[in-house]
């Protein structure tokens, strides 16, 4: 299980727990269920890296660890 903390830059933070096999699209749907925002309007990014919907969270974590 992975816990992801998302910030909408308007003062609202959301914590979502998901598996490493889930995709970014699945994570967007979980965030949308908690925030009330449509999932296709959510853009997940870290600094200037925008994550695509088909990439799994396990792959994103490996990329972020290597780049840090």
N, CA, C and O of each residue as an XYZ file, in Angstrom:
272
protein
N       0.833     -1.190      0.000
C       0.000      0.000      0.000
C       0.878      1.254      0.000
O       1.891      1.329      0.695
N       0.467      2.208     -0.780
C       1.151      3.485     -0.883
C       0.168      4.572     -0.443
O      -1.010      4.535     -0.799
N       0.658      5.528      0.324
C      -0.170      6.671      0.701
C       0.330      7.892     -0.061
O       1.494      8.275      0.056
N      -0.552      8.494     -0.835
C      -0.219      9.647     -1.659
C      -0.915     10.868     -1.067
O      -2.110     10.826     -0.774
N      -0.169     11.947     -0.892
C      -0.741     13.197     -0.402
C      -0.827     14.160     -1.573
O       0.183     14.477     -2.202
N      -2.035     14.622     -1.864
C      -2.260     15.526     -2.989
C      -2.687     16.894     -2.465
O      -3.483     16.994     -1.531
N      -2.154     17.931     -3.072
C      -2.447     19.308     -2.701
C      -3.064     19.989     -3.914
O      -2.521     19.909     -5.016
N      -4.211     20.669     -3.713
C      -4.851     21.321     -4.855
C      -4.473     22.795     -4.978
O      -5.069     23.522     -5.774
N      -3.483     23.244     -4.192
C      -2.960     24.608     -4.234
C      -3.981     25.649     -3.772
O      -3.719     26.849     -3.863
N      -5.131     25.210     -3.281
C      -6.129     26.128     -2.734
C      -6.348     25.875     -1.241
O      -7.315     26.361     -0.655
N      -5.443     25.114     -0.639
C      -5.528     24.864      0.786
C      -6.111     23.529      1.169
O      -6.216     23.232      2.359
N      -6.497     22.707      0.208
C      -7.078     21.407      0.505
C      -6.069     20.306      0.206
O      -5.566     20.204     -0.913
N      -5.772     19.476      1.214
C      -4.885     18.327      1.027
C      -5.703     17.058      1.196
O      -6.580     16.976      2.056
N      -5.404     16.078      0.371
C      -6.111     14.802      0.399
C      -5.082     13.691      0.502
O      -4.083     13.693     -0.219
N      -5.326     12.732      1.407
C      -4.482     11.543      1.513
C      -5.247     10.359      0.932
O      -6.382     10.085      1.323
N      -4.614      9.667     -0.002
C      -5.240      8.530     -0.678
C      -4.325      7.325     -0.545
O      -3.125      7.420     -0.802
N      -4.889      6.195     -0.144
C      -4.119      4.956     -0.080
C      -4.472      4.104     -1.289
O      -5.645      3.922     -1.614
N      -3.428      3.576     -1.961
C      -3.634      2.765     -3.149
C      -2.479      1.781     -3.276
O      -1.487      1.872     -2.553
N      -2.618      0.852     -4.195
C      -1.589     -0.162     -4.435
C      -0.578      0.346     -5.453
O      -0.864      1.265     -6.220
N       0.603     -0.259     -5.452
C       1.630      0.154     -6.410
C       1.314     -0.325     -7.827
O       1.891      0.176     -8.792
N       0.402     -1.289     -7.959
C       0.006     -1.768     -9.294
C      -1.032     -0.862     -9.948
O      -1.268     -0.969    -11.151
N      -1.655      0.027     -9.177
C      -2.664      0.932     -9.728
C      -2.018      1.934    -10.671
O      -0.832      2.241    -10.556
N      -2.808      2.432    -11.597
C      -2.308      3.418    -12.543
C      -2.608      4.825    -12.031
O      -3.337      5.006    -11.056
N      -2.036      5.803    -12.701
C      -2.294      7.198    -12.357
C      -3.771      7.519    -12.581
O      -4.357      8.299    -11.831
N      -4.368      6.928    -13.598
C      -5.801      7.124    -13.846
C      -6.649      6.620    -12.694
O      -7.635      7.258    -12.327
N      -6.274      5.470    -12.112
C      -6.989      4.958    -10.938
C      -6.832      5.897     -9.750
O      -7.785      6.134     -9.008
N      -5.634      6.428     -9.574
C      -5.382      7.366     -8.484
C      -6.219      8.631     -8.659
O      -6.746      9.164     -7.682
N      -6.343      9.109     -9.884
C      -7.166     10.285    -10.146
C      -8.624     10.029     -9.779
O      -9.304     10.919     -9.267
N      -9.102      8.818    -10.039
C     -10.493      8.489     -9.704
C     -10.697      8.431     -8.197
O     -11.753      8.827     -7.702
N      -9.696      7.940     -7.456
C      -9.791      7.919     -5.996
C      -9.769      9.341     -5.430
O     -10.505      9.651     -4.493
N      -8.931     10.191     -5.996
C      -8.873     11.584     -5.545
C     -10.183     12.297     -5.870
O     -10.683     13.081     -5.064
N     -10.731     12.028     -7.042
C     -11.984     12.660     -7.444
C     -13.135     12.247     -6.528
O     -14.034     13.044     -6.263
N     -13.110     11.011     -6.046
C     -14.160     10.556     -5.140
C     -14.115     11.300     -3.812
O     -15.155     11.513     -3.188
N     -12.937     11.694     -3.377
C     -12.815     12.397     -2.101
C     -13.005     13.903     -2.227
O     -13.507     14.541     -1.301
N     -12.613     14.475     -3.356
C     -12.675     15.931     -3.486
C     -13.934     16.428     -4.177
O     -14.324     17.579     -3.981
N     -14.575     15.598     -4.973
C     -15.759     16.037     -5.706
C     -15.441     16.636     -7.061
O     -16.339     17.130     -7.743
N     -14.189     16.602     -7.461
C     -13.770     17.104     -8.774
C     -13.855     15.981     -9.790
O     -13.642     14.818     -9.446
N     -14.163     16.311    -11.043
C     -14.180     15.279    -12.077
C     -12.766     14.756    -12.289
O     -11.809     15.531    -12.290
N     -12.629     13.432    -12.469
C     -11.294     12.825    -12.527
C     -10.534     13.228    -13.777
O      -9.304     13.262    -13.753
N     -11.223     13.534    -14.871
C     -10.510     13.899    -16.093
C      -9.994     15.341    -16.053
O      -9.210     15.734    -16.917
N     -10.421     16.131    -15.068
C      -9.930     17.495    -14.910
C      -8.715     17.575    -13.986
O      -8.077     18.624    -13.895
N      -8.389     16.471    -13.297
C      -7.276     16.458    -12.355
C      -5.962     16.240    -13.109
O      -5.868     15.347    -13.950
N      -4.963     17.047    -12.809
C      -3.624     16.915    -13.391
C      -2.657     16.658    -12.251
O      -2.506     17.495    -11.361
N      -2.000     15.503    -12.274
C      -1.022     15.170    -11.241
C       0.370     15.471    -11.767
O       0.763     14.998    -12.833
N       1.109     16.263    -11.004
C       2.464     16.585    -11.414
C       3.317     16.850    -10.188
O       2.820     17.202     -9.118
N       4.613     16.671    -10.375
C       5.593     17.027     -9.369
C       6.606     17.915    -10.057
O       7.276     17.488    -10.997
N       6.721     19.157     -9.591
C       7.496     20.199    -10.242
C       6.995     20.347    -11.667
O       5.850     20.758    -11.858
N       7.787     20.037    -12.663
C       7.352     20.208    -14.047
C       7.036     18.875    -14.725
O       6.771     18.848    -15.927
N       7.059     17.776    -13.981
C       6.772     16.467    -14.538
C       5.285     16.172    -14.414
O       4.765     16.088    -13.301
N       4.597     16.014    -15.527
C       3.177     15.669    -15.541
C       3.069     14.173    -15.771
O       3.640     13.644    -16.725
N       2.335     13.486    -14.896
C       2.205     12.038    -14.975
C       1.044     11.653    -15.883
O      -0.053     12.198    -15.757
N       1.280     10.725    -16.789
C       0.266     10.248    -17.723
C      -0.617      9.198    -17.049
O      -0.204      8.578    -16.069
N      -1.825      8.997    -17.566
C      -2.809      8.125    -16.931
C      -2.461      6.644    -16.985
O      -2.886      5.898    -16.104
N      -1.718      6.194    -17.965
C      -1.477      4.762    -18.151
C      -0.278      4.234    -17.357
O      -0.061      3.022    -17.327
N       0.498      5.099    -16.721
C       1.696      4.686    -15.988
C       1.291      4.184    -14.604
O       0.434      4.779    -13.951
N       1.914      3.081    -14.154
C       1.593      2.565    -12.821
C       2.343      3.357    -11.754
O       3.380      3.962    -12.026
N       1.807      3.342    -10.546
C       2.413      4.103     -9.457
C       3.772      3.553     -9.074
O       4.651      4.316     -8.673
N       3.969      2.247     -9.188
C       5.271      1.658     -8.894
C       6.348      2.195     -9.808
O       7.472      2.429     -9.364
N       6.030      2.396    -11.084
C       6.990      2.965    -12.027
C       7.285      4.429    -11.708
O       8.425      4.873    -11.841
N       6.278      5.174    -11.292
C       6.479      6.589    -10.941
C       7.384      6.720     -9.733
O       8.244      7.600     -9.691
N       7.198      5.859     -8.759
C       8.019      5.924     -7.544
C       9.468      5.639     -7.891
O      10.364      6.306     -7.375
N       9.719      4.659     -8.757
C      11.088      4.355     -9.160
C      11.718      5.540     -9.873
O      12.890      5.838     -9.646
N      10.975      6.216    -10.723
C      11.513      7.378    -11.437
C      11.801      8.515    -10.484
O      12.823      9.187    -10.624
N      10.924      8.751     -9.512
C      11.124      9.852     -8.578
C      12.299      9.578     -7.647
O      13.023     10.502     -7.275
N      12.496      8.312     -7.267
C      13.626      7.986     -6.390
C      14.938      8.148     -7.142
O      15.919      8.632     -6.578
N      14.966      7.746     -8.411
C      16.197      7.862     -9.192
C      16.552      9.320     -9.475
O      17.730      9.675     -9.510
N      15.543     10.162     -9.677
C      15.800     11.562    -10.004
C      16.126     12.405     -8.786
O      16.683     13.493     -8.931
N      15.796     11.939     -7.595
C      16.026     12.739     -6.384
C      17.464     12.710     -5.944
O      17.816     13.333     -4.943
